[in-house]
Amino acid sequence: MWSEYGAHTAGMWLWWIVAIGLLVLFVWAIARAAAPQSPRAEDSPEAILKRRYASGEIDREEYERTLVDLRK
């Protein structure tokens, strides 16, 4: 059987473990958010160029000229 002191000590240890776990989770989340993301296939120069053309940021001539330059 748990004595009053033993139950108090076990409860205290449980709260410390929970607090440390939350701290580790918080630090991991911040580190993951701050880490540079690996480049994706959608971020290739050609994909960026296609998005710019599709959004009307550049015209067809500039798109085709830049595409030829990228493929060299």
PDB file with SEQRES, HELIX, SHEET and CRYST1 records, atoms N, CA, C and O in Angstrom:
SEQRES   1 A   72  MET TRP SER GLU TYR GLY ALA HIS THR ALA GLY MET TRP          
SEQRES   2 A   72  LEU TRP TRP ILE VAL ALA ILE GLY LEU LEU VAL LEU PHE          
SEQRES   3 A   72  VAL TRP ALA ILE ALA ARG ALA ALA ALA PRO GLN SER PRO          
SEQRES   4 A   72  ARG ALA GLU ASP SER PRO GLU ALA ILE LEU LYS ARG ARG          
SEQRES   5 A   72  TYR ALA SER GLY GLU ILE ASP ARG GLU GLU TYR GLU ARG          
SEQRES   6 A   72  THR LEU VAL ASP LEU ARG LYS                                  
HELIX    1 AA1 GLU A    4  ALA A   34  1                                  31    
HELIX    2 AA2 ALA A   41  ASP A   43  5                                   3    
HELIX    3 AA3 PRO A   45  ALA A   54  1                                  10    
HELIX    4 AA4 ARG A   60  LEU A   70  1                                  11    
CRYST1    1.000    1.000    1.000  90.00  90.00  90.00 P 1           1          
ATOM      1  N   MET A   1       0.816  -1.189   0.000  1.00  0.00           N  
ATOM      2  CA  MET A   1       0.000   0.000   0.000  1.00  0.00           C  
ATOM      3  C   MET A   1       0.859   1.252   0.000  1.00  0.00           C  
ATOM      4  O   MET A   1       1.948   1.302   0.573  1.00  0.00           O  
ATOM      5  N   TRP A   2       0.328   2.240  -0.657  1.00  0.00           N  
ATOM      6  CA  TRP A   2       1.040   3.506  -0.715  1.00  0.00           C  
ATOM      7  C   TRP A   2       0.862   4.261   0.597  1.00  0.00           C  
ATOM      8  O   TRP A   2      -0.242   4.375   1.130  1.00  0.00           O  
ATOM      9  N   SER A   3       1.936   4.750   1.077  1.00  0.00           N  
ATOM     10  CA  SER A   3       1.807   5.657   2.221  1.00  0.00           C  
ATOM     11  C   SER A   3       1.490   7.033   1.665  1.00  0.00           C  
ATOM     12  O   SER A   3       1.580   7.261   0.459  1.00  0.00           O  
ATOM     13  N   GLU A   4       1.130   7.921   2.523  1.00  0.00           N  
ATOM     14  CA  GLU A   4       0.810   9.280   2.067  1.00  0.00           C  
ATOM     15  C   GLU A   4       2.029   9.925   1.412  1.00  0.00           C  
ATOM     16  O   GLU A   4       1.899  10.613   0.400  1.00  0.00           O  
ATOM     17  N   TYR A   5       3.191   9.709   1.976  1.00  0.00           N  
ATOM     18  CA  TYR A   5       4.424  10.265   1.414  1.00  0.00           C  
ATOM     19  C   TYR A   5       4.732   9.631   0.057  1.00  0.00           C  
ATOM     20  O   TYR A   5       5.135  10.333  -0.871  1.00  0.00           O  
ATOM     21  N   GLY A   6       4.552   8.338  -0.069  1.00  0.00           N  
ATOM     22  CA  GLY A   6       4.838   7.640  -1.320  1.00  0.00           C  
ATOM     23  C   GLY A   6       3.920   8.081  -2.442  1.00  0.00           C  
ATOM     24  O   GLY A   6       4.364   8.232  -3.580  1.00  0.00           O  
ATOM     25  N   ALA A   7       2.662   8.288  -2.145  1.00  0.00           N  
ATOM     26  CA  ALA A   7       1.717   8.747  -3.163  1.00  0.00           C  
ATOM     27  C   ALA A   7       2.056  10.159  -3.608  1.00  0.00           C  
ATOM     28  O   ALA A   7       1.974  10.486  -4.792  1.00  0.00           O  
ATOM     29  N   HIS A   8       2.433  10.988  -2.656  1.00  0.00           N  
ATOM     30  CA  HIS A   8       2.805  12.364  -2.985  1.00  0.00           C  
ATOM     31  C   HIS A   8       4.050  12.387  -3.865  1.00  0.00           C  
ATOM     32  O   HIS A   8       4.117  13.143  -4.835  1.00  0.00           O  
ATOM     33  N   THR A   9       5.022  11.569  -3.531  1.00  0.00           N  
ATOM     34  CA  THR A   9       6.266  11.501  -4.307  1.00  0.00           C  
ATOM     35  C   THR A   9       5.997  10.976  -5.719  1.00  0.00           C  
ATOM     36  O   THR A   9       6.542  11.498  -6.692  1.00  0.00           O  
ATOM     37  N   ALA A  10       5.159   9.949  -5.829  1.00  0.00           N  
ATOM     38  CA  ALA A  10       4.837   9.396  -7.148  1.00  0.00           C  
ATOM     39  C   ALA A  10       4.102  10.432  -7.990  1.00  0.00           C  
ATOM     40  O   ALA A  10       4.373  10.561  -9.184  1.00  0.00           O  
ATOM     41  N   GLY A  11       3.182  11.165  -7.388  1.00  0.00           N  
ATOM     42  CA  GLY A  11       2.465  12.215  -8.116  1.00  0.00           C  
ATOM     43  C   GLY A  11       3.389  13.324  -8.562  1.00  0.00           C  
ATOM     44  O   GLY A  11       3.249  13.854  -9.664  1.00  0.00           O  
ATOM     45  N   MET A  12       4.333  13.675  -7.706  1.00  0.00           N  
ATOM     46  CA  MET A  12       5.292  14.719  -8.049  1.00  0.00           C  
ATOM     47  C   MET A  12       6.147  14.274  -9.239  1.00  0.00           C  
ATOM     48  O   MET A  12       6.379  15.043 -10.172  1.00  0.00           O  
ATOM     49  N   TRP A  13       6.616  13.013  -9.192  1.00  0.00           N  
ATOM     50  CA  TRP A  13       7.417  12.501 -10.308  1.00  0.00           C  
ATOM     51  C   TRP A  13       6.605  12.471 -11.595  1.00  0.00           C  
ATOM     52  O   TRP A  13       7.138  12.791 -12.658  1.00  0.00           O  
ATOM     53  N   LEU A  14       5.368  12.107 -11.532  1.00  0.00           N  
ATOM     54  CA  LEU A  14       4.509  12.069 -12.716  1.00  0.00           C  
ATOM     55  C   LEU A  14       4.397  13.455 -13.334  1.00  0.00           C  
ATOM     56  O   LEU A  14       4.504  13.593 -14.552  1.00  0.00           O  
ATOM     57  N   TRP A  15       4.187  14.473 -12.530  1.00  0.00           N  
ATOM     58  CA  TRP A  15       4.089  15.838 -13.059  1.00  0.00           C  
ATOM     59  C   TRP A  15       5.402  16.298 -13.673  1.00  0.00           C  
ATOM     60  O   TRP A  15       5.396  16.990 -14.690  1.00  0.00           O  
ATOM     61  N   TRP A  16       6.532  15.923 -13.070  1.00  0.00           N  
ATOM     62  CA  TRP A  16       7.829  16.278 -13.657  1.00  0.00           C  
ATOM     63  C   TRP A  16       8.017  15.601 -15.020  1.00  0.00           C  
ATOM     64  O   TRP A  16       8.517  16.218 -15.961  1.00  0.00           O  
ATOM     65  N   ILE A  17       7.621  14.356 -15.117  1.00  0.00           N  
ATOM     66  CA  ILE A  17       7.748  13.639 -16.396  1.00  0.00           C  
ATOM     67  C   ILE A  17       6.858  14.281 -17.455  1.00  0.00           C  
ATOM     68  O   ILE A  17       7.283  14.454 -18.597  1.00  0.00           O  
ATOM     69  N   VAL A  18       5.638  14.632 -17.090  1.00  0.00           N  
ATOM     70  CA  VAL A  18       4.734  15.300 -18.035  1.00  0.00           C  
ATOM     71  C   VAL A  18       5.305  16.646 -18.453  1.00  0.00           C  
ATOM     72  O   VAL A  18       5.280  16.986 -19.636  1.00  0.00           O  
ATOM     73  N   ALA A  19       5.819  17.418 -17.500  1.00  0.00           N  
ATOM     74  CA  ALA A  19       6.371  18.742 -17.808  1.00  0.00           C  
ATOM     75  C   ALA A  19       7.586  18.629 -18.733  1.00  0.00           C  
ATOM     76  O   ALA A  19       7.714  19.399 -19.684  1.00  0.00           O  
ATOM     77  N   ILE A  20       8.463  17.687 -18.460  1.00  0.00           N  
ATOM     78  CA  ILE A  20       9.647  17.499 -19.312  1.00  0.00           C  
ATOM     79  C   ILE A  20       9.226  17.023 -20.701  1.00  0.00           C  
ATOM     80  O   ILE A  20       9.795  17.456 -21.703  1.00  0.00           O  
ATOM     81  N   GLY A  21       8.239  16.142 -20.766  1.00  0.00           N  
ATOM     82  CA  GLY A  21       7.731  15.689 -22.067  1.00  0.00           C  
ATOM     83  C   GLY A  21       7.159  16.837 -22.881  1.00  0.00           C  
ATOM     84  O   GLY A  21       7.411  16.938 -24.082  1.00  0.00           O  
ATOM     85  N   LEU A  22       6.393  17.700 -22.233  1.00  0.00           N  
ATOM     86  CA  LEU A  22       5.849  18.864 -22.944  1.00  0.00           C  
ATOM     87  C   LEU A  22       6.949  19.811 -23.393  1.00  0.00           C  
ATOM     88  O   LEU A  22       6.868  20.378 -24.482  1.00  0.00           O  
ATOM     89  N   LEU A  23       7.968  19.988 -22.576  1.00  0.00           N  
ATOM     90  CA  LEU A  23       9.096  20.846 -22.956  1.00  0.00           C  
ATOM     91  C   LEU A  23       9.828  20.268 -24.164  1.00  0.00           C  
ATOM     92  O   LEU A  23      10.165  20.997 -25.098  1.00  0.00           O  
ATOM     93  N   VAL A  24      10.070  18.969 -24.145  1.00  0.00           N  
ATOM     94  CA  VAL A  24      10.739  18.315 -25.285  1.00  0.00           C  
ATOM     95  C   VAL A  24       9.886  18.458 -26.545  1.00  0.00           C  
ATOM     96  O   VAL A  24      10.417  18.749 -27.617  1.00  0.00           O  
ATOM     97  N   LEU A  25       8.594  18.262 -26.430  1.00  0.00           N  
ATOM     98  CA  LEU A  25       7.694  18.405 -27.571  1.00  0.00           C  
ATOM     99  C   LEU A  25       7.716  19.839 -28.112  1.00  0.00           C  
ATOM    100  O   LEU A  25       7.734  20.047 -29.325  1.00  0.00           O  
ATOM    101  N   PHE A  26       7.716  20.799 -27.231  1.00  0.00           N  
ATOM    102  CA  PHE A  26       7.752  22.212 -27.629  1.00  0.00           C  
ATOM    103  C   PHE A  26       9.057  22.545 -28.356  1.00  0.00           C  
ATOM    104  O   PHE A  26       9.033  23.192 -29.403  1.00  0.00           O  
ATOM    105  N   VAL A  27      10.187  22.110 -27.813  1.00  0.00           N  
ATOM    106  CA  VAL A  27      11.487  22.375 -28.450  1.00  0.00           C  
ATOM    107  C   VAL A  27      11.557  21.676 -29.806  1.00  0.00           C  
ATOM    108  O   VAL A  27      12.060  22.255 -30.769  1.00  0.00           O  
ATOM    109  N   TRP A  28      11.062  20.442 -29.895  1.00  0.00           N  
ATOM    110  CA  TRP A  28      11.063  19.713 -31.171  1.00  0.00           C  
ATOM    111  C   TRP A  28      10.229  20.447 -32.215  1.00  0.00           C  
ATOM    112  O   TRP A  28      10.641  20.559 -33.370  1.00  0.00           O  
ATOM    113  N   ALA A  29       9.060  20.946 -31.817  1.00  0.00           N  
ATOM    114  CA  ALA A  29       8.182  21.658 -32.761  1.00  0.00           C  
ATOM    115  C   ALA A  29       8.835  22.930 -33.251  1.00  0.00           C  
ATOM    116  O   ALA A  29       8.736  23.252 -34.435  1.00  0.00           O  
ATOM    117  N   ILE A  30       9.498  23.657 -32.379  1.00  0.00           N  
ATOM    118  CA  ILE A  30      10.171  24.900 -32.789  1.00  0.00           C  
ATOM    119  C   ILE A  30      11.347  24.579 -33.710  1.00  0.00           C  
ATOM    120  O   ILE A  30      11.546  25.258 -34.718  1.00  0.00           O  
ATOM    121  N   ALA A  31      12.122  23.557 -33.375  1.00  0.00           N  
ATOM    122  CA  ALA A  31      13.261  23.188 -34.210  1.00  0.00           C  
ATOM    123  C   ALA A  31      12.801  22.737 -35.592  1.00  0.00           C  
ATOM    124  O   ALA A  31      13.439  23.058 -36.594  1.00  0.00           O  
ATOM    125  N   ARG A  32      11.712  22.005 -35.651  1.00  0.00           N  
ATOM    126  CA  ARG A  32      11.194  21.534 -36.945  1.00  0.00           C  
ATOM    127  C   ARG A  32      10.694  22.702 -37.789  1.00  0.00           C  
ATOM    128  O   ARG A  32      10.899  22.728 -39.002  1.00  0.00           O  
ATOM    129  N   ALA A  33      10.047  23.657 -37.152  1.00  0.00           N  
ATOM    130  CA  ALA A  33       9.532  24.815 -37.883  1.00  0.00           C  
ATOM    131  C   ALA A  33      10.668  25.705 -38.381  1.00  0.00           C  
ATOM    132  O   ALA A  33      10.548  26.327 -39.437  1.00  0.00           O  
ATOM    133  N   ALA A  34      11.760  25.772 -37.637  1.00  0.00           N  
ATOM    134  CA  ALA A  34      12.873  26.640 -38.002  1.00  0.00           C  
ATOM    135  C   ALA A  34      13.835  25.984 -38.989  1.00  0.00           C  
ATOM    136  O   ALA A  34      14.620  26.682 -39.631  1.00  0.00           O  
ATOM    137  N   ALA A  35      13.792  24.672 -39.124  1.00  0.00           N  
ATOM    138  CA  ALA A  35      14.709  23.966 -40.013  1.00  0.00           C  
ATOM    139  C   ALA A  35      14.374  24.280 -41.465  1.00  0.00           C  
ATOM    140  O   ALA A  35      13.204  24.378 -41.835  1.00  0.00           O  
ATOM    141  N   PRO A  36      15.413  24.436 -42.284  1.00  0.00           N  
ATOM    142  CA  PRO A  36      15.139  24.680 -43.704  1.00  0.00           C  
ATOM    143  C   PRO A  36      14.445  23.489 -44.334  1.00  0.00           C  
ATOM    144  O   PRO A  36      14.789  22.338 -44.067  1.00  0.00           O  
ATOM    145  N   GLN A  37      13.478  23.776 -45.160  1.00  0.00           N  
ATOM    146  CA  GLN A  37      12.720  22.716 -45.819  1.00  0.00           C  
ATOM    147  C   GLN A  37      13.496  22.210 -47.028  1.00  0.00           C  
ATOM    148  O   GLN A  37      14.165  22.984 -47.713  1.00  0.00           O  
ATOM    149  N   SER A  38      13.405  20.934 -47.282  1.00  0.00           N  
ATOM    150  CA  SER A  38      14.076  20.368 -48.446  1.00  0.00           C  
ATOM    151  C   SER A  38      13.326  20.808 -49.707  1.00  0.00           C  
ATOM    152  O   SER A  38      12.101  20.934 -49.696  1.00  0.00           O  
ATOM    153  N   PRO A  39      14.063  21.038 -50.778  1.00  0.00           N  
ATOM    154  CA  PRO A  39      13.394  21.476 -52.005  1.00  0.00           C  
ATOM    155  C   PRO A  39      12.459  20.392 -52.538  1.00  0.00           C  
ATOM    156  O   PRO A  39      12.788  19.206 -52.519  1.00  0.00           O  
ATOM    157  N   ARG A  40      11.320  20.808 -53.000  1.00  0.00           N  
ATOM    158  CA  ARG A  40      10.339  19.875 -53.564  1.00  0.00           C  
ATOM    159  C   ARG A  40      10.416  19.939 -55.082  1.00  0.00           C  
ATOM    160  O   ARG A  40      10.985  20.876 -55.643  1.00  0.00           O  
ATOM    161  N   ALA A  41       9.854  18.959 -55.731  1.00  0.00           N  
ATOM    162  CA  ALA A  41       9.835  18.941 -57.193  1.00  0.00           C  
ATOM    163  C   ALA A  41       9.033  20.121 -57.728  1.00  0.00           C  
ATOM    164  O   ALA A  41       9.332  20.639 -58.804  1.00  0.00           O  
ATOM    165  N   GLU A  42       7.999  20.555 -56.970  1.00  0.00           N  
ATOM    166  CA  GLU A  42       7.182  21.683 -57.416  1.00  0.00           C  
ATOM    167  C   GLU A  42       7.957  22.992 -57.393  1.00  0.00           C  
ATOM    168  O   GLU A  42       7.534  23.972 -58.006  1.00  0.00           O  
ATOM    169  N   ASP A  43       9.097  23.023 -56.687  1.00  0.00           N  
ATOM    170  CA  ASP A  43       9.895  24.234 -56.586  1.00  0.00           C  
ATOM    171  C   ASP A  43      11.050  24.256 -57.584  1.00  0.00           C  
ATOM    172  O   ASP A  43      11.975  25.055 -57.434  1.00  0.00           O  
ATOM    173  N   SER A  44      11.012  23.399 -58.591  1.00  0.00           N  
ATOM    174  CA  SER A  44      12.060  23.412 -59.594  1.00  0.00           C  
ATOM    175  C   SER A  44      11.940  24.710 -60.402  1.00  0.00           C  
ATOM    176  O   SER A  44      10.858  25.295 -60.459  1.00  0.00           O  
ATOM    177  N   PRO A  45      13.011  25.160 -61.015  1.00  0.00           N  
ATOM    178  CA  PRO A  45      12.942  26.398 -61.802  1.00  0.00           C  
ATOM    179  C   PRO A  45      11.864  26.365 -62.886  1.00  0.00           C  
ATOM    180  O   PRO A  45      11.184  27.364 -63.123  1.00  0.00           O  
ATOM    181  N   GLU A  46      11.713  25.220 -63.539  1.00  0.00           N  
ATOM    182  CA  GLU A  46      10.682  25.123 -64.581  1.00  0.00           C  
ATOM    183  C   GLU A  46       9.279  25.225 -63.990  1.00  0.00           C  
ATOM    184  O   GLU A  46       8.400  25.847 -64.586  1.00  0.00           O  
ATOM    185  N   ALA A  47       9.063  24.621 -62.826  1.00  0.00           N  
ATOM    186  CA  ALA A  47       7.743  24.698 -62.188  1.00  0.00           C  
ATOM    187  C   ALA A  47       7.429  26.127 -61.754  1.00  0.00           C  
ATOM    188  O   ALA A  47       6.299  26.593 -61.894  1.00  0.00           O  
ATOM    189  N   ILE A  48       8.434  26.813 -61.231  1.00  0.00           N  
ATOM    190  CA  ILE A  48       8.234  28.215 -60.838  1.00  0.00           C  
ATOM    191  C   ILE A  48       7.910  29.055 -62.065  1.00  0.00           C  
ATOM    192  O   ILE A  48       7.021  29.905 -62.029  1.00  0.00           O  
ATOM    193  N   LEU A  49       8.640  28.811 -63.154  1.00  0.00           N  
ATOM    194  CA  LEU A  49       8.392  29.540 -64.398  1.00  0.00           C  
ATOM    195  C   LEU A  49       6.974  29.278 -64.906  1.00  0.00           C  
ATOM    196  O   LEU A  49       6.292  30.204 -65.344  1.00  0.00           O  
ATOM    197  N   LYS A  50       6.533  28.033 -64.849  1.00  0.00           N  
ATOM    198  CA  LYS A  50       5.170  27.697 -65.286  1.00  0.00           C  
ATOM    199  C   LYS A  50       4.125  28.408 -64.434  1.00  0.00           C  
ATOM    200  O   LYS A  50       3.130  28.907 -64.958  1.00  0.00           O  
ATOM    201  N   ARG A  51       4.348  28.455 -63.131  1.00  0.00           N  
ATOM    202  CA  ARG A  51       3.399  29.148 -62.251  1.00  0.00           C  
ATOM    203  C   ARG A  51       3.353  30.638 -62.564  1.00  0.00           C  
ATOM    204  O   ARG A  51       2.280  31.241 -62.572  1.00  0.00           O  
ATOM    205  N   ARG A  52       4.516  31.229 -62.822  1.00  0.00           N  
ATOM    206  CA  ARG A  52       4.554  32.657 -63.147  1.00  0.00           C  
ATOM    207  C   ARG A  52       3.818  32.941 -64.455  1.00  0.00           C  
ATOM    208  O   ARG A  52       3.116  33.946 -64.569  1.00  0.00           O  
ATOM    209  N   TYR A  53       3.978  32.058 -65.439  1.00  0.00           N  
ATOM    210  CA  TYR A  53       3.290  32.220 -66.720  1.00  0.00           C  
ATOM    211  C   TYR A  53       1.783  32.024 -66.541  1.00  0.00           C  
ATOM    212  O   TYR A  53       0.979  32.775 -67.092  1.00  0.00           O  
ATOM    213  N   ALA A  54       1.418  31.016 -65.770  1.00  0.00           N  
ATOM    214  CA  ALA A  54      -0.004  30.731 -65.559  1.00  0.00           C  
ATOM    215  C   ALA A  54      -0.703  31.863 -64.807  1.00  0.00           C  
ATOM    216  O   ALA A  54      -1.885  32.122 -65.033  1.00  0.00           O  
ATOM    217  N   SER A  55       0.010  32.522 -63.930  1.00  0.00           N  
ATOM    218  CA  SER A  55      -0.610  33.609 -63.163  1.00  0.00           C  
ATOM    219  C   SER A  55      -0.602  34.933 -63.920  1.00  0.00           C  
ATOM    220  O   SER A  55      -1.154  35.925 -63.443  1.00  0.00           O  
ATOM    221  N   GLY A  56       0.027  34.952 -65.106  1.00  0.00           N  
ATOM    222  CA  GLY A  56       0.049  36.177 -65.904  1.00  0.00           C  
ATOM    223  C   GLY A  56       1.170  37.123 -65.542  1.00  0.00           C  
ATOM    224  O   GLY A  56       1.200  38.262 -66.009  1.00  0.00           O  
ATOM    225  N   GLU A  57       2.091  36.663 -64.715  1.00  0.00           N  
ATOM    226  CA  GLU A  57       3.215  37.491 -64.286  1.00  0.00           C  
ATOM    227  C   GLU A  57       4.182  37.761 -65.447  1.00  0.00           C  
ATOM    228  O   GLU A  57       4.791  38.829 -65.518  1.00  0.00           O  
ATOM    229  N   ILE A  58       4.316  36.789 -66.351  1.00  0.00           N  
ATOM    230  CA  ILE A  58       5.176  36.943 -67.533  1.00  0.00           C  
ATOM    231  C   ILE A  58       4.374  36.563 -68.771  1.00  0.00           C  
ATOM    232  O   ILE A  58       3.387  35.833 -68.688  1.00  0.00           O  
ATOM    233  N   ASP A  59       4.815  37.069 -69.916  1.00  0.00           N  
ATOM    234  CA  ASP A  59       4.108  36.756 -71.155  1.00  0.00           C  
ATOM    235  C   ASP A  59       4.712  35.513 -71.816  1.00  0.00           C  
ATOM    236  O   ASP A  59       5.705  34.957 -71.347  1.00  0.00           O  
ATOM    237  N   ARG A  60       4.084  35.098 -72.916  1.00  0.00           N  
ATOM    238  CA  ARG A  60       4.500  33.857 -73.587  1.00  0.00           C  
ATOM    239  C   ARG A  60       5.933  33.932 -74.099  1.00  0.00           C  
ATOM    240  O   ARG A  60       6.683  32.962 -73.980  1.00  0.00           O  
ATOM    241  N   GLU A  61       6.321  35.066 -74.664  1.00  0.00           N  
ATOM    242  CA  GLU A  61       7.680  35.188 -75.205  1.00  0.00           C  
ATOM    243  C   GLU A  61       8.729  35.046 -74.107  1.00  0.00           C  
ATOM    244  O   GLU A  61       9.730  34.353 -74.281  1.00  0.00           O  
ATOM    245  N   GLU A  62       8.492  35.707 -72.980  1.00  0.00           N  
ATOM    246  CA  GLU A  62       9.444  35.613 -71.876  1.00  0.00           C  
ATOM    247  C   GLU A  62       9.475  34.187 -71.310  1.00  0.00           C  
ATOM    248  O   GLU A  62      10.533  33.678 -70.942  1.00  0.00           O  
ATOM    249  N   TYR A  63       8.303  33.556 -71.248  1.00  0.00           N  
ATOM    250  CA  TYR A  63       8.226  32.175 -70.766  1.00  0.00           C  
ATOM    251  C   TYR A  63       9.062  31.258 -71.656  1.00  0.00           C  
ATOM    252  O   TYR A  63       9.879  30.483 -71.158  1.00  0.00           O  
ATOM    253  N   GLU A  64       8.860  31.345 -72.972  1.00  0.00           N  
ATOM    254  CA  GLU A  64       9.577  30.458 -73.892  1.00  0.00           C  
ATOM    255  C   GLU A  64      11.071  30.743 -73.902  1.00  0.00           C  
ATOM    256  O   GLU A  64      11.876  29.813 -73.958  1.00  0.00           O  
ATOM    257  N   ARG A  65      11.451  32.006 -73.850  1.00  0.00           N  
ATOM    258  CA  ARG A  65      12.873  32.371 -73.838  1.00  0.00           C  
ATOM    259  C   ARG A  65      13.543  31.851 -72.561  1.00  0.00           C  
ATOM    260  O   ARG A  65      14.634  31.284 -72.614  1.00  0.00           O  
ATOM    261  N   THR A  66      12.897  32.043 -71.439  1.00  0.00           N  
ATOM    262  CA  THR A  66      13.470  31.607 -70.177  1.00  0.00           C  
ATOM    263  C   THR A  66      13.516  30.073 -70.097  1.00  0.00           C  
ATOM    264  O   THR A  66      14.472  29.510 -69.564  1.00  0.00           O  
ATOM    265  N   LEU A  67      12.498  29.408 -70.619  1.00  0.00           N  
ATOM    266  CA  LEU A  67      12.477  27.959 -70.628  1.00  0.00           C  
ATOM    267  C   LEU A  67      13.642  27.403 -71.430  1.00  0.00           C  
ATOM    268  O   LEU A  67      14.277  26.434 -71.012  1.00  0.00           O  
ATOM    269  N   VAL A  68      13.931  28.007 -72.582  1.00  0.00           N  
ATOM    270  CA  VAL A  68      15.072  27.568 -73.392  1.00  0.00           C  
ATOM    271  C   VAL A  68      16.368  27.770 -72.607  1.00  0.00           C  
ATOM    272  O   VAL A  68      17.233  26.894 -72.612  1.00  0.00           O  
ATOM    273  N   ASP A  69      16.511  28.917 -71.931  1.00  0.00           N  
ATOM    274  CA  ASP A  69      17.705  29.177 -71.130  1.00  0.00           C  
ATOM    275  C   ASP A  69      17.849  28.163 -69.992  1.00  0.00           C  
ATOM    276  O   ASP A  69      18.954  27.703 -69.707  1.00  0.00           O  
ATOM    277  N   LEU A  70      16.743  27.818 -69.348  1.00  0.00           N  
ATOM    278  CA  LEU A  70      16.820  26.873 -68.237  1.00  0.00           C  
ATOM    279  C   LEU A  70      17.216  25.479 -68.707  1.00  0.00           C  
ATOM    280  O   LEU A  70      17.880  24.748 -67.972  1.00  0.00           O  
ATOM    281  N   ARG A  71      16.831  25.110 -69.886  1.00  0.00           N  
ATOM    282  CA  ARG A  71      17.106  23.761 -70.382  1.00  0.00           C  
ATOM    283  C   ARG A  71      18.495  23.626 -71.003  1.00  0.00           C  
ATOM    284  O   ARG A  71      18.875  22.536 -71.429  1.00  0.00           O  
ATOM    285  N   LYS A  72      19.235  24.691 -71.058  1.00  0.00           N  
ATOM    286  CA  LYS A  72      20.603  24.616 -71.620  1.00  0.00           C  
ATOM    287  C   LYS A  72      21.543  23.934 -70.668  1.00  0.00           C  
ATOM    288  O   LYS A  72      22.726  23.784 -70.970  1.00  0.00           O  
TER     289      LYS A  72                                                      
END                                                                             
